[in-house]
Amino acid sequence: MLSILKRYLIGKPLKSTELSEQKLSNTKALAILSSDALSSVAYGPEQILIVLTTVGAVAYWYSVPIGIGVLILLLALILSYRQIIFSYPHGGGAYVVSKQNLGVIPGLVAGGSLLVDYILTVAVSVSAGTDAITSAFPVLHAHTVFIAVILVICITILNLRGLTESASILAYPVYLFVVALVIIIIVGLYNVFTGHAPQTAHSAIGTAVPGISLFILLKAFSSGCSALTGVEAISNAIPNFKEPSDKNAAKTLLMMGSILAVLFSGVMFLAYWYGIVPNAEETVMSQLGSDIFGRNIIYFFIQGTTALILVLAANTGFSAFPLLAYNLASDKFMPRMYLLRGDRLGYSNGIITLGIASILLIIAFQGKTEALIPLYAVGVFVPFTLSQTGMVIKWIREKPAGWLPKLTANFVGAFISATVSIIFLTTKLNQVWSIFIFLPLIVILFLRIRKHYEAVGDQLRLNNDIPEKISGNIMVVPVAGITKVVERTMQYAQGIADEVYAVYISFDKESEEQMREKWEAWNPNVKLIVVHSEYREITRPLLKVIDEMEAKAHEQGFEITVLIPQFITRKNWHNVLHNQSSLLLRAYLLHKRSVIVTTVPFRFKV
């Protein structure tokens, strides 16, 4: 039944030879890899206004120069990541750049930051999408967390179906969102220039603002920079593009930057002009749509597409997280399971891990977007800084043809990213302090995983030592009685072992004597060892026998094998009807004893 459900939700498996068909065209890649960056238009301007609200509505005019500053940073990042795409066409983004140019630890800091950032991408995007839904339908406010969790589950299943299929579905809402924002910007600007928009809802640019400070302006600027999260996703996912993958990725990055610049500047200006005041019950986008169109079909179209893009922006995380986990696992910093492709040729373990982690985060924060965005933004600007710094080191060290313009682009990107990171850490320390705890812990975990794999590799590696010769095999068979399964196990043991011993654990003298008599009559060729257990235990008395056998086997140069009879029921639920002591014994021996453990199955017909 589980297999049928899996096929229904995920689809039939794809052949490995079909991998090339899973590559993305530029239009599809723009949809799934830019959805995070484009969706931030719906909450980036709002974050600026929330900070300025602490001073008063008269300070809203500062959102215009702050927005221009964000656009300048966007331009620097686009140019910088374009250099990364051509320099590292196999993907990996900030992790690979930082590791190769700055060292392992900076690379792990970048990689760990991005892994957490992608989890936050899903949580923030879905939470923001849920806010858009509940703004249009206030009756749903009480069910915010439940709605967000269901949405994450749906997106996870969609991504498990494969890259091409998810991109085909997600392309429509992404482009509908772009169309919706273009409509609201065009109509809004038309109202402004024709005088239909309110002329006194905003304070004039340059108005004196009592109480404004550099600290508040920097805090507002850093909050607005949350609109730039997701810019790096394309550089991480270059292998997902059709050939030539690097050129297609670079084109897509430029398209994303251009669209993002237009949408962000348009929404930022209109929010200022219409005097939009952010509040907990209704988003800035909802208020803007309502003021321009009223609560008609166009408003609900804008809200619907905004909710869709905010939710589906999570797909950027689902596209980039598995590839980053793959790169880290390739370097032995994450478990090998992240190297494996699933039935639909995607890295399913990474997708599932991301889905579970984001659900836990949404539940922990109760779906409060505002609480997640600062941590989300600082988690991406740290890798921004490291990757751009790594590129600066690369150009200085290699000095290829035309390296000075490239160095300049990356230096500007590194400087601005570092500045924003410092602003975040100083102005929002009370919200992002946890990064100083979990980021070192993640790096330590990466190093411990690498150390484990290196130790395992040393133990598995062939060398010139002559292995100890195995002279023979002693077989120990735990038995609970004389049955067909014991008979089959004994036949197998006697056919491959030099010495065979049956071990019976008795709980009383009567059963002990009965077992001895039956055994002598049934199979006198195999020695029966009977151990009395005063406390009705099976494992410990058996282990004492095995310890004695190990000493004897070592003296003779023999291996010792514990052969465990095991019932295999026809239906899974039948397992609860049988004692599963053989499974517990096998698990204990595998972890606690230097013996070979094997199982002889006996399959029931009913």
VOGU-3710 file (C-alpha; in Angstrom, 3 decimals, decimal comma):
1> mlsilkryli> 0,000/0,000/0,000  2,887/2,369/0,827  4,465/1,591/-2,528  1,208/2,391/-4,355  0,836/5,663/-2,423  4,427/6,605/-3,248  3,888/5,983/-6,963  0,658/7,995/-6,875  2,272/11,005/-5,160  5,713/10,957/-6,773
11> gkplkstels> 5,241/9,081/-10,051  6,942/6,123/-11,665  10,764/5,888/-11,476  12,867/7,449/-14,220  15,851/5,747/-15,862  19,319/7,152/-15,250  19,621/7,734/-18,997  16,752/10,253/-18,754  18,819/12,629/-16,605  19,584/14,937/-19,532
21> eqklsntkal> 15,843/15,424/-20,032  15,644/16,870/-16,507  17,797/19,872/-17,430  16,086/23,255/-17,309  15,511/25,813/-20,029  16,142/29,445/-19,115  12,448/30,247/-18,730  11,831/27,324/-16,378  15,058/27,979/-14,461  14,051/31,618/-14,024
31> ailssdalss> 10,755/30,448/-12,536  12,108/28,061/-9,909  15,507/29,599/-9,155  14,400/33,245/-9,117  11,119/32,779/-7,290  12,784/33,433/-3,914  14,404/36,676/-5,022  11,312/37,882/-6,917  8,971/36,989/-4,065  10,993/39,136/-1,652
41> vaygpeqili> 9,506/42,163/-3,419  6,337/41,319/-1,484  8,005/41,732/1,926  11,342/43,551/1,372  9,786/47,068/1,099  7,538/46,229/4,028  10,562/45,460/6,213  11,988/48,932/5,480  8,713/50,613/6,415  8,390/48,577/9,629
51> vlttvgavay> 11,721/49,986/10,850  10,844/53,567/9,813  7,499/53,258/11,618  9,384/53,406/14,914  10,125/57,078/14,103  6,784/57,939/12,508  5,046/58,143/9,132  6,929/61,348/8,368  10,104/59,233/8,015  8,674/57,143/5,167
61> wysvpigigv> 10,319/59,322/2,533  13,626/57,776/3,604  12,391/54,525/2,009  13,180/56,027/-1,422  16,948/56,611/-0,914  17,155/53,373/1,065  15,534/51,561/-1,864  18,115/53,093/-4,228  20,852/51,773/-1,959  19,349/48,292/-2,128
71> lilllalils> 19,313/48,508/-5,946  22,993/49,486/-6,005  23,786/46,432/-3,872  21,685/44,280/-6,208  23,719/45,459/-9,208  26,992/44,669/-7,411  25,787/41,179/-6,474  24,545/40,375/-9,971  27,889/41,367/-11,503  29,791/39,473/-8,819
81> yrqiifsyph> 27,811/36,245/-9,126  28,103/36,412/-12,896  31,873/36,120/-12,410  31,347/33,121/-10,109  29,170/31,352/-12,683  31,850/31,518/-15,366  34,706/30,737/-12,968  32,953/27,735/-11,331  30,631/26,303/-14,003  30,086/23,072/-12,082
91> gggayvvskq> 28,090/24,869/-9,394  28,579/24,968/-5,669  28,434/28,756/-5,391  29,702/30,337/-2,197  30,757/27,013/-0,624  33,058/25,960/-3,460  34,455/29,487/-4,013  35,189/30,010/-0,311  36,684/26,542/0,204  39,027/26,753/-2,760
101> nlgvipglva> 40,210/30,333/-2,198  39,895/31,020/1,530  40,249/27,569/3,068  38,131/24,737/4,452  36,706/26,543/7,490  35,473/29,627/5,564  34,018/27,217/2,998  32,159/25,327/5,714  30,928/28,593/7,227  29,550/29,584/3,808
111> ggsllvdyil> 28,087/26,131/3,211  26,550/25,887/6,676  25,099/29,393/6,413  23,494/28,565/3,078  22,052/25,271/4,301  20,378/27,093/7,169  19,395/29,915/4,825  17,611/27,526/2,476  15,674/26,087/5,400  14,767/29,646/6,363
121> tvavsvsagt> 13,901/30,370/2,713  11,197/27,734/2,843  9,954/28,810/6,272  9,924/32,546/5,447  8,407/32,103/1,999  5,612/29,846/3,160  4,959/31,997/6,233  4,793/35,128/4,060  2,492/33,343/1,604  0,264/32,311/4,459
131> daitsafpvl> 0,179/35,947/5,632  -0,997/36,974/2,156  -3,773/34,365/2,287  -4,917/35,387/5,763  -4,809/39,086/4,771  -7,371/38,359/2,069  -9,349/35,995/4,316  -8,924/37,180/7,941  -11,037/34,299/9,246  -8,048/32,019/8,583
141> hahtvfiavi> -5,663/33,887/10,932  -6,109/31,284/13,669  -4,928/28,481/11,361  -1,716/30,091/10,097  0,687/27,362/11,265  -1,500/24,523/10,005  -1,855/26,132/6,571  1,912/26,725/6,361  2,744/23,106/7,250  0,330/21,740/4,648
151> lvicitilnl> 1,855/24,019/2,014  5,384/22,794/2,812  4,250/19,178/2,506  2,692/19,900/-0,891  5,845/21,638/-2,186  8,023/18,791/-0,894  5,931/16,220/-2,766  6,010/18,389/-5,877  9,818/18,522/-5,794  10,081/14,787/-5,225
161> rgltesasil> 8,306/14,355/-8,557  11,338/15,750/-10,357  12,946/19,005/-11,431  11,329/19,358/-14,844  7,833/18,536/-13,655  8,006/20,934/-10,696  9,425/23,679/-12,945  6,618/23,207/-15,470  4,025/23,681/-12,750  5,766/26,536/-10,944
171> aypvylfvva> 6,499/28,631/-14,041  2,868/29,786/-14,345  2,369/31,327/-10,876  5,813/32,988/-10,998  5,102/34,726/-14,293  1,552/35,531/-13,209  3,034/37,257/-10,162  5,337/39,296/-12,399  2,358/40,260/-14,564  0,299/41,177/-11,468
181> lviiiivgly> 3,043/43,448/-10,118  3,604/45,038/-13,507  -0,130/45,814/-13,608  -0,152/47,332/-10,127  3,005/49,383/-10,882  1,714/50,670/-14,231  -1,713/51,586/-12,862  -0,203/53,026/-9,692  2,249/55,216/-11,620  -0,534/56,260/-13,988
191> nvftghapqt> -2,580/57,413/-10,986  0,434/59,297/-9,621  1,150/61,149/-12,869  -2,511/61,913/-13,623  -3,258/63,118/-10,101  -5,654/60,288/-9,230  -3,373/59,076/-6,444  -3,540/60,886/-3,070  -1,162/63,839/-3,055  -0,941/64,304/0,712
201> ahsaigtavp> -0,693/60,723/1,940  3,111/60,936/2,053  5,667/63,349/3,412  7,787/65,237/0,888  11,300/63,975/0,201  13,709/65,968/2,345  11,218/66,670/5,136  12,946/67,035/8,502  12,304/64,028/10,724  12,752/64,476/14,487
211> gislfillka> 14,332/61,453/16,163  15,823/59,922/13,007  19,336/58,521/13,456  22,002/56,772/11,431  21,359/53,613/13,445  17,694/53,535/12,369  18,572/54,240/8,733  21,171/51,459/8,694  18,701/49,105/10,346  16,073/49,948/7,703
221> fssgcsaltg> 18,628/49,458/4,921  19,674/46,061/6,264  16,008/45,061/6,542  15,431/46,080/2,929  18,380/43,926/1,870  16,237/40,897/2,707  14,839/41,511/-0,796  18,169/40,277/-2,189  18,092/36,824/-0,631  18,019/34,146/-3,292
231> veaisnaipn> 20,334/35,984/-5,704  22,991/33,296/-5,146  20,707/30,336/-5,947  21,467/30,341/-9,687  25,231/30,018/-9,102  24,587/26,979/-6,889  22,410/25,231/-9,455  24,413/25,627/-12,692  24,396/21,832/-13,364  20,589/21,978/-13,640
241> fkepsdknaa> 20,734/24,180/-16,765  20,758/22,951/-20,337  24,070/23,214/-22,180  25,929/25,517/-22,315  25,003/25,608/-18,648  27,260/28,486/-17,588  26,079/30,842/-20,334  22,432/29,961/-19,731  22,866/30,478/-15,990  24,481/33,877/-16,566
251> ktllmmgsil> 21,621/34,956/-18,859  19,059/33,824/-16,316  20,878/35,726/-13,551  20,743/38,957/-15,587  17,049/38,433/-16,348  16,313/37,860/-12,678  18,260/40,972/-11,634  16,477/43,162/-14,173  12,999/41,971/-13,209  13,781/42,238/-9,495
261> avlfsgvmfl> 15,079/45,806/-9,878  11,948/46,952/-11,731  9,489/45,291/-9,350  11,265/46,355/-6,158  11,692/49,991/-7,164  8,077/50,211/-8,382  6,545/48,735/-5,222  8,878/50,760/-2,975  7,930/54,047/-4,653  4,181/53,335/-4,678
271> aywygivpna> 4,193/52,264/-1,020  5,831/55,609/-0,204  3,514/57,680/-2,415  0,309/56,067/-1,155  1,477/56,406/2,460  1,104/52,723/3,218  1,474/51,970/6,942  2,482/48,352/7,727  0,366/46,501/10,264  0,107/42,962/11,586
281> eetvmsqlgs> -3,322/42,268/10,079  -2,685/43,282/6,456  0,451/43,209/4,339  1,791/46,230/2,438  1,016/44,508/-0,885  -2,579/43,935/0,200  -3,002/47,582/1,234  -1,398/48,810/-1,985  -3,668/46,655/-4,137  -6,715/47,733/-2,158
291> difgrniiyf> -5,873/51,439/-2,440  -5,235/51,290/-6,189  -7,996/48,898/-7,319  -10,331/48,449/-4,368  -11,417/44,992/-3,212  -12,377/43,767/-6,680  -11,303/40,886/-8,887  -7,995/42,567/-9,783  -7,157/42,930/-6,067  -7,829/39,242/-5,436
301> fiqgttalil> -5,810/38,328/-8,540  -2,849/40,286/-7,149  -3,265/38,776/-3,683  -3,664/35,302/-5,127  -0,534/35,519/-7,264  1,381/37,133/-4,375  0,394/34,290/-2,073  1,389/31,758/-4,735  4,801/33,292/-5,424  5,532/33,652/-1,710
311> vlaantgfsa> 4,686/30,022/-1,104  6,390/28,729/-4,231  9,489/30,841/-3,565  10,267/28,020/-1,189  11,052/26,033/-4,311  14,324/27,961/-4,675  15,405/26,346/-1,435  14,265/22,929/-2,660  16,268/23,424/-5,855  19,484/24,664/-4,211
321> fpllaynlas> 19,601/22,817/-0,857  19,972/19,294/-2,336  22,774/20,440/-4,672  24,654/22,156/-1,854  24,194/19,082/0,339  25,528/17,000/-2,569  28,668/19,161/-2,803  29,250/18,946/0,938  28,662/15,183/0,915  31,086/14,809/-2,010
331> dkfmprmyll> 33,739/16,360/0,236  32,659/14,031/3,086  31,266/16,834/5,251  27,707/15,476/5,105  26,293/11,923/5,086  26,673/9,966/1,853  22,902/9,589/1,546  22,847/13,117/0,075  24,809/11,825/-2,937  22,024/9,486/-4,000
341> rgdrlgysng> 19,388/10,288/-6,601  15,823/9,172/-5,985  13,293/7,511/-8,260  12,696/10,762/-10,148  16,437/11,558/-10,486  16,361/14,303/-7,867  18,373/14,230/-4,652  15,387/13,046/-2,632  17,119/12,837/0,753  18,045/16,512/0,549
351> iitlgiasil> 14,491/17,434/-0,443  12,947/15,454/2,422  15,460/16,817/4,949  14,676/20,386/3,886  10,919/19,789/4,112  11,097/18,352/7,636  13,501/21,032/8,912  11,370/23,889/7,560  8,194/22,442/9,092  9,896/22,247/12,492
361> liiafqgkte> 11,039/25,863/12,107  7,561/27,076/11,175  6,085/25,328/14,210  8,836/26,680/16,489  8,282/30,279/15,329  4,509/29,874/14,990  4,718/31,080/11,381  5,811/34,616/12,357  7,637/35,932/9,278  9,020/38,982/11,059
371> aliplyavgv> 10,869/36,795/13,557  12,520/34,774/10,788  13,525/37,403/8,206  16,526/38,960/10,058  18,112/35,549/10,660  17,236/34,597/7,096  18,957/37,654/5,631  22,139/37,507/7,721  22,431/33,816/6,839  22,821/34,712/3,175
381> fvpftlsqtg> 24,961/37,840/3,476  27,714/35,935/5,286  28,141/33,610/2,249  27,830/36,672/-0,035  30,797/38,236/1,747  32,900/35,059/1,800  32,273/34,177/-1,843  33,080/37,655/-3,126  36,210/37,808/-0,964  37,219/34,413/-2,308
391> mvikwirekp> 36,869/35,691/-5,865  39,044/38,721/-5,026  41,758/36,348/-3,755  41,369/34,221/-6,889  41,906/37,165/-9,274  44,879/38,479/-7,311  46,498/35,037/-7,273  45,815/33,984/-10,875  45,784/37,352/-12,720  44,116/36,086/-15,941
401> agwlpkltan> 43,497/38,295/-18,964  41,098/41,154/-18,114  41,268/40,397/-14,396  41,124/44,000/-13,127  37,446/44,675/-14,042  36,538/41,285/-12,568  38,493/42,076/-9,414  36,724/45,437/-9,143  33,260/43,873/-9,468  33,970/41,246/-6,830
411> fvgafisatv> 35,701/43,729/-4,503  32,696/46,049/-4,586  30,402/43,084/-3,961  32,574/41,886/-1,054  32,779/45,354/0,511  29,040/46,049/0,341  28,120/42,524/1,495  30,523/42,791/4,444  29,071/46,198/5,316  25,508/44,835/5,245
421> siiflttkln> 26,548/41,831/7,350  28,085/44,113/9,971  24,977/46,314/9,939  22,794/43,261/10,449  24,891/41,966/13,325  24,996/45,336/15,092  21,463/46,619/14,519  19,643/43,324/14,912  21,866/41,524/17,400  18,913/40,659/19,630
431> qvwsififlp> 17,300/38,832/16,677  20,327/37,170/15,065  22,498/36,309/18,094  21,721/32,620/17,620  23,883/32,568/14,480  26,952/32,795/16,739  25,867/29,520/18,346  24,434/27,330/15,623  26,938/28,245/12,894  30,017/27,064/14,877
441> livilflrir> 28,066/23,954/15,875  27,298/23,218/12,220  30,962/23,634/11,260  32,021/21,326/14,117  29,457/18,777/12,951  30,821/18,955/9,387  34,355/18,365/10,667  33,253/15,446/12,858  31,529/13,816/9,894  34,664/14,267/7,775
451> khyeavgdql> 36,811/12,826/10,580  34,529/9,784/10,795  34,712/9,114/7,057  38,502/9,493/7,083  38,779/7,038/9,987  36,497/4,581/8,197  38,522/4,986/5,013  41,751/4,199/6,883  40,218/1,010/8,235  38,816/-0,091/4,879
461> rlnndipeki> 41,850/0,782/2,772  43,878/-2,186/1,469  47,529/-2,353/2,518  50,441/-4,742/2,155  49,820/-6,535/5,448  49,217/-10,269/5,146  45,754/-10,963/6,596  45,371/-13,569/9,307  44,460/-16,932/7,847  41,084/-18,330/8,860
471> sgnimvvpva> 41,550/-21,982/9,834  37,910/-22,818/10,337  34,503/-21,732/11,567  32,654/-22,339/14,815  28,903/-21,961/14,507  26,731/-21,070/17,511  22,970/-21,508/17,045  20,535/-20,184/19,686  17,491/-22,482/19,860  14,194/-22,196/21,733
481> gitkvvertm> 12,932/-25,670/20,879  12,958/-28,271/18,129  11,010/-27,035/15,112  11,297/-26,929/11,337  13,111/-23,612/11,455  15,693/-25,096/13,888  15,985/-28,159/11,692  16,709/-26,064/8,622  19,182/-23,892/10,537  21,071/-26,947/11,822
491> qyaqgiadev> 21,283/-28,455/8,344  22,743/-25,226/7,027  25,194/-24,899/9,936  26,452/-28,453/9,649  26,978/-28,002/5,925  29,348/-25,011/6,234  30,890/-25,115/9,740  33,712/-27,124/11,271  32,073/-27,154/14,695  28,420/-26,517/15,541
501> yavyisfdke> 26,986/-25,777/18,983  23,339/-25,295/19,862  22,603/-23,073/22,856  19,385/-23,388/24,821  18,444/-20,965/27,626  16,252/-22,631/30,239  14,149/-20,962/32,900  13,456/-24,045/35,022  14,924/-27,515/35,638  11,981/-29,375/34,129
511> seeqmrekwe> 12,211/-27,705/30,705  15,992/-28,144/30,796  15,759/-31,915/31,237  13,045/-32,225/28,601  15,158/-30,299/26,073  18,219/-32,472/26,692  16,216/-35,682/26,150  14,538/-34,418/22,964  17,842/-33,156/21,557  19,686/-36,428/22,144
521> awnpnvkliv> 16,910/-38,286/20,371  16,726/-35,798/17,487  20,280/-34,639/16,649  22,993/-36,167/18,862  25,732/-35,114/16,375  25,433/-31,468/17,476  26,466/-30,603/21,025  23,704/-28,876/22,999  24,790/-26,312/25,582  22,085/-25,625/28,149
531> vhseyreitr> 22,346/-22,487/30,284  20,007/-21,883/33,198  18,761/-18,265/33,501  17,646/-17,420/37,023  16,203/-14,064/35,976  14,523/-15,290/32,765  16,978/-13,406/30,581  18,089/-14,682/27,188  20,694/-12,200/25,958  23,175/-12,155/28,851
541> pllkvideme> 23,468/-15,933/29,361  23,881/-16,385/25,608  26,576/-13,717/25,483  28,524/-15,518/28,224  28,553/-18,653/26,078  29,649/-16,651/23,042  32,483/-15,086/25,077  33,768/-18,572/25,936  33,444/-19,635/22,310  35,382/-16,560/21,191
551> akaheqgfei> 38,320/-17,508/23,419  38,330/-21,030/22,022  38,009/-19,823/18,435  40,924/-17,397/18,884  43,195/-20,203/20,097  42,373/-22,359/17,073  42,501/-19,523/14,525  38,776/-20,026/13,912  36,068/-17,468/13,205  32,926/-17,630/15,301
561> tvlipqfitr> 29,517/-17,181/13,676  26,213/-16,801/15,473  23,483/-18,255/13,265  20,061/-16,920/14,245  16,815/-18,569/13,063  14,274/-15,913/12,042  10,533/-16,139/11,297  9,408/-14,173/8,213  5,661/-13,583/8,324  3,599/-13,251/5,167
571> knwhnvlhnq> 1,941/-10,034/6,359  3,691/-7,278/8,273  1,089/-7,034/11,000  1,669/-10,702/11,863  5,029/-9,681/13,357  3,298/-8,473/16,513  2,028/-12,014/17,063  5,534/-13,477/17,348  8,402/-12,941/19,759  11,017/-10,753/18,057
581> sslllrayll> 13,866/-11,676/20,397  15,972/-12,807/17,414  15,957/-9,244/16,023  17,053/-7,789/19,365  19,768/-10,404/19,740  21,111/-9,746/16,256  21,156/-5,965/16,822  22,988/-6,413/20,133  25,594/-8,785/18,690  26,268/-6,578/15,670
591> hkrsvivttv> 27,110/-3,628/17,910  28,632/-5,352/20,924  30,516/-8,417/19,739  33,350/-9,101/17,280  31,540/-12,079/15,801  29,875/-12,767/12,483  26,100/-12,655/12,737  23,883/-14,173/10,077  20,227/-15,122/9,760  18,474/-18,199/8,394
601> pfrfkv> 14,966/-17,103/7,405  11,925/-19,329/7,640  9,012/-17,933/5,644  5,475/-18,712/6,699  3,011/-19,554/3,938  0,031/-18,013/5,751
//
